[in-house]
C-alpha cells in the first residue's frame, strides 16, 4: 500500500448554517414577490383599461363609465372611474391616474408602492 504524503486538501462547500441563511433569504424574496405580483398585474390591467376607456367615450362621464365596466370585468379594486384625471388637449383626450398600494409584510412592517400612469405618449 502506498501512502500519499503532503498536506490534506481543504474541504470546500457550504455549511449547514450557510444553507439555512441562503434558504431564509430566498424565502423572504419569494414572499415579497408573491405579495407584490398581484398589485403589479392590477396596475397593468388599469393601464389597459384606460386605453380602452379612452377609445370608448368622448365625454368625461362616458370615459368613467367605460372604465368602471372594464374595472368590473378585470377585478380592479384600486381605483374607479371617478379617480381618473381626464383632460383634453385639442382633439386628444388624456387620461391619467395615480394611487398608492400598501402591502402588509410582517407585523408593523409594510411595503408602500406608488403607481401612476397615463395615456400620454
C-alpha positions as CSV (number, residue, x, y, z in Angstrom):
1,X,0.0,0.0,0.0
2,X,1.2,3.4,-0.8
3,X,0.5,6.3,1.3
4,X,0.1,9.8,-0.1
5,X,2.2,12.4,1.6
6,X,1.6,16.1,1.8
7,X,-0.9,18.4,3.4
8,X,-4.5,17.4,3.4
9,X,-6.8,19.2,1.0
10,X,-9.1,21.8,2.4
11,X,-12.8,20.8,2.0
12,X,-15.0,23.1,0.0
13,X,-18.7,23.6,0.1
14,X,-21.5,25.3,2.0
15,X,-22.0,24.7,5.7
16,X,-25.4,23.9,7.3
17,X,-25.6,27.4,8.7
18,X,-24.8,28.9,5.3
19,X,-27.5,26.8,3.7
20,X,-30.1,27.9,6.3
21,X,-29.1,31.6,5.7
22,X,-29.4,31.2,1.9
23,X,-32.8,29.5,2.2
24,X,-34.1,32.2,4.6
25,X,-33.1,34.9,2.2
26,X,-34.6,33.1,-0.8
27,X,-37.8,32.6,1.3
28,X,-38.1,36.3,2.1
29,X,-37.6,37.2,-1.5
30,X,-40.2,34.7,-2.6
31,X,-42.8,36.0,-0.1
32,X,-42.1,39.6,-1.3
33,X,-42.5,38.6,-4.9
34,X,-45.7,36.7,-4.1
35,X,-47.2,39.8,-2.4
36,X,-46.1,42.4,-5.0
37,X,-47.1,40.4,-8.1
38,X,-50.9,40.8,-7.8
39,X,-50.6,44.6,-7.4
40,X,-48.3,44.8,-10.5
41,X,-50.8,42.8,-12.5
42,X,-53.6,45.1,-11.4
43,X,-51.5,48.1,-12.4
44,X,-51.1,46.8,-15.9
45,X,-54.8,46.0,-16.1
46,X,-55.6,49.6,-15.1
47,X,-53.3,50.9,-17.9
48,X,-55.0,48.6,-20.4
49,X,-58.4,49.7,-19.1
50,X,-57.7,53.4,-19.5
51,X,-56.6,52.9,-23.1
52,X,-59.8,51.0,-23.8
53,X,-61.9,53.7,-22.0
54,X,-60.3,56.4,-24.0
55,X,-61.5,54.9,-27.3
56,X,-64.9,54.1,-25.9
57,X,-66.1,57.6,-25.0
58,X,-65.8,61.3,-25.8
59,X,-67.2,62.8,-22.6
60,X,-65.9,62.5,-19.1
61,X,-68.9,60.6,-18.0
62,X,-68.7,58.1,-20.9
63,X,-65.0,57.5,-20.2
64,X,-65.6,57.0,-16.5
65,X,-68.5,54.5,-17.2
66,X,-66.4,52.6,-19.7
67,X,-63.5,52.4,-17.2
68,X,-65.9,51.2,-14.5
69,X,-67.1,48.4,-16.8
70,X,-63.5,47.4,-17.6
71,X,-62.6,47.6,-13.9
72,X,-65.5,45.3,-13.0
73,X,-64.5,42.7,-15.6
74,X,-60.8,43.0,-14.8
75,X,-61.2,42.7,-11.0
76,X,-59.7,46.2,-10.5
77,X,-60.2,47.4,-6.9
78,X,-57.6,50.1,-6.5
79,X,-59.3,52.9,-8.4
80,X,-62.6,53.7,-10.0
81,X,-63.7,55.9,-12.9
82,X,-64.1,59.0,-10.6
83,X,-60.4,58.7,-9.6
84,X,-59.2,59.2,-13.2
85,X,-57.8,62.6,-14.2
86,X,-59.3,63.3,-17.7
87,X,-58.1,66.3,-19.7
88,X,-58.5,67.4,-23.3
89,X,-55.6,68.8,-25.3
90,X,-57.1,69.9,-28.6
91,X,-58.8,66.9,-30.0
92,X,-56.8,64.4,-28.0
93,X,-58.1,63.2,-24.6
94,X,-55.5,62.4,-21.9
95,X,-56.4,60.1,-19.1
96,X,-54.0,59.7,-16.1
97,X,-54.2,58.1,-12.7
98,X,-52.1,57.8,-9.6
99,X,-52.6,55.7,-6.4
100,X,-50.7,54.0,-3.6
101,X,-50.9,50.4,-2.6
102,X,-49.9,49.3,0.9
103,X,-48.8,45.7,1.2
104,X,-48.5,44.4,4.8
105,X,-45.4,42.2,5.2
106,X,-44.8,41.2,8.9
107,X,-46.3,42.8,11.9
108,X,-45.9,46.6,11.7
109,X,-43.7,46.4,8.5
110,X,-45.5,47.3,5.3
111,X,-44.4,48.0,1.7
112,X,-45.9,51.1,0.1
113,X,-45.8,51.3,-3.7
114,X,-46.7,54.4,-5.7
115,X,-48.3,53.6,-9.1
116,X,-49.0,56.2,-11.8
117,X,-49.9,56.0,-15.4
118,X,-51.3,58.0,-18.4
119,X,-52.4,57.6,-21.9
120,X,-50.0,60.4,-22.9
121,X,-47.1,59.4,-25.2
